[in-house]
Amino acid sequence: MKRALTHANAGKLRYGSDEEQALWNECSWLLVNAILYYNVILLSAAVTRREQRGDTTGAKQLQAVSPVAWIHVNFYGRSTFTEEPAAVPVEGCVETLAQYAFRPDAPTSTPPRERSA
C-alpha cells in the first residue's frame, strides 16, 4: 500500500534534503495507517452486523479479510478545502460489506502468518 501511495504524482518525490525525505516517509506511513484504521472500522462494523443477523459463518469469513486495501482511495485526485466536505457514506459501505457473498469454498479462518525478521 505504501508503494502505491508513494507512486502517486507519477512516482516523482518532491524533497530536496534528507530531512524532507524523512518527513515524506513518516507522512506516507501516517497516511497508510489512517487508511488501515478506516478499513478496520468498516470491517469491524460489517462483522458486527453479520453477527447481529445470526450469520456467524459470514462474520468469520469477514474476520479473515485483510484491511490492506486501497482500491477505494483515490491517490491521484485533488483535494480542495474551500468547500464544505461531502459526508462519507460509511453506513452504505458497511452494508455492502455485510451483504458480500463469499464463495462457498471460502475459508472461515486463516492460519496465523509468521513474521520474518
Secondary structure per residue as TSV (DSSP state, phi and psi in degrees):
chain	resnum	aa	ss	phi	psi
A	1	M	-	360.0	-41.0
A	2	K	H	-63.5	-37.8
A	3	R	H	-62.6	-42.9
A	4	A	H	-63.3	-40.1
A	5	L	H	-65.0	-43.7
A	6	T	H	-79.4	-10.7
A	7	H	T	-89.2	-0.7
A	8	A	T	-62.9	164.0
A	9	N	G	63.8	37.8
A	10	A	G	58.5	27.9
A	11	G	G	75.5	8.3
A	12	K	-	-90.1	117.5
A	13	L	-	-91.8	141.3
A	14	R	-	-114.2	86.9
A	15	Y	-	-150.8	150.7
A	16	G	-	-117.3	-9.6
A	17	S	S	-137.4	168.4
A	18	D	H	-61.7	-37.1
A	19	E	H	-64.7	-43.4
A	20	E	H	-65.3	-36.4
A	21	Q	H	-65.6	-42.4
A	22	A	H	-63.8	-40.3
A	23	L	H	-64.9	-42.7
A	24	W	H	-59.2	-43.5
A	25	N	H	-63.0	-46.2
A	26	E	H	-65.7	-39.4
A	27	C	H	-65.1	-39.4
A	28	S	H	-66.7	-37.5
A	29	W	H	-65.5	-36.3
A	30	L	H	-62.3	-43.5
A	31	L	H	-65.1	-42.3
A	32	V	H	-59.8	-46.4
A	33	N	H	-64.7	-35.1
A	34	A	H	-65.0	-41.1
A	35	I	H	-65.0	-44.4
A	36	L	H	-60.6	-43.1
A	37	Y	H	-61.4	-45.7
A	38	Y	H	-59.0	-45.2
A	39	N	H	-64.2	-39.4
A	40	V	H	-64.9	-40.1
A	41	I	H	-60.9	-46.5
A	42	L	H	-63.2	-46.5
A	43	L	H	-65.0	-40.6
A	44	S	H	-62.8	-42.5
A	45	A	H	-65.2	-38.5
A	46	A	H	-68.0	-38.6
A	47	V	H	-62.0	-45.8
A	48	T	H	-60.4	-42.7
A	49	R	H	-62.7	-42.5
A	50	R	H	-65.0	-40.7
A	51	E	H	-63.1	-40.1
A	52	Q	H	-64.1	-29.9
A	53	R	T	-84.5	-2.9
A	54	G	T	85.2	9.8
A	55	D	-	-92.2	76.1
A	56	T	H	-69.6	-33.8
A	57	T	H	-64.6	-46.8
A	58	G	H	-63.1	-36.5
A	59	A	H	-64.9	-42.0
A	60	K	H	-65.2	-38.3
A	61	Q	H	-65.6	-40.7
A	62	L	H	-66.4	-33.2
A	63	Q	H	-64.4	-22.9
A	64	A	T	-86.3	-5.9
A	65	V	S	-77.2	133.2
A	66	S	-	-76.2	138.7
A	67	P	S	-79.5	1.5
A	68	V	-	-84.7	86.2
A	69	A	-	-144.7	144.6
A	70	W	-	-143.2	12.7
A	71	I	T	-61.5	-26.2
A	72	H	T	-87.3	3.6
A	73	V	S	-111.0	129.9
A	74	N	-	-94.9	100.3
A	75	F	T	-77.0	-13.9
A	76	Y	T	-108.0	5.6
A	77	G	-	-83.3	179.0
A	78	R	-	-113.7	143.0
A	79	S	-	-109.6	133.2
A	80	T	-	-118.3	135.5
A	81	F	S	-110.9	15.6
A	82	T	S	-93.8	-14.2
A	83	E	S	-106.6	159.2
A	84	E	-	-67.7	126.9
A	85	P	-	-68.4	145.9
A	86	A	-	-78.2	145.4
A	87	A	-	-70.8	139.0
A	88	V	-	-79.4	129.6
A	89	P	-	-78.0	68.0
A	90	V	H	-60.7	-43.9
A	91	E	H	-60.9	-38.3
A	92	G	H	-65.5	-39.4
A	93	C	H	-64.8	-43.6
A	94	V	H	-63.2	-43.6
A	95	E	H	-64.9	-39.0
A	96	T	H	-61.5	-44.8
A	97	L	H	-64.8	-39.1
A	98	A	H	-68.5	-24.4
A	99	Q	T	-99.4	0.2
A	100	Y	-	-57.8	132.7
A	101	A	-	-96.7	112.9
A	102	F	-	-78.8	156.1
A	103	R	-	-62.3	148.2
A	104	P	T	-59.4	-28.0
A	105	D	T	-94.5	10.0
A	106	A	-	-67.4	139.1
A	107	P	-	-69.1	151.7
A	108	T	S	-93.1	-11.5
A	109	S	-	-154.7	159.0
A	110	T	-	-120.3	145.1
A	111	P	-	-68.3	148.3
A	112	P	-	-64.5	142.7
A	113	R	-	-90.6	142.3
A	114	E	-	-83.6	139.6
A	115	R	-	-87.8	137.4
A	116	S	-	-89.8	147.7
A	117	A	-	-77.0	360.0
